[in-house]
Amino acid sequence: MNNQLKRLSPEFIVAIEIYKSNVFNEPLHFTKLVDKLDGKLTKNQVSDALNTLLNWGIAIGMYNSYEYGDVKGYVFLFEIDELHKDRIRKLYEEYHMSN
């Protein structure tokens, strides 16, 4: 893990990862988020941080339909709320997380 990243709370580490996925127009659901943060945060830390971000209104979640071959369904996707994008963008630029 990046030394600078260690100074951030789990909430902001998760927010940066959500922001990064939003910038690249990459749909992000919980399992994918946990996979992206593997080695940086545990599944429980991601869950707790995501819950906090949703409660604070920094992150928003919505159901979206998906189609994978013959399988159709819905998945809960996460984004950074418009009101907070600038703040999270600044954190992203300062603590840029590499995959």
Secondary structure, DSSP 8 states (H G I E B T S, - for coil): --TTGGGS-HHHHHHHHHHHHHHTT---BHHHHHHHTTTTS-HHHHHHHHHHHHHHTSEEEEEEEEEETTEEEEEEEEEE-GGGHHHHHHHHHHS----
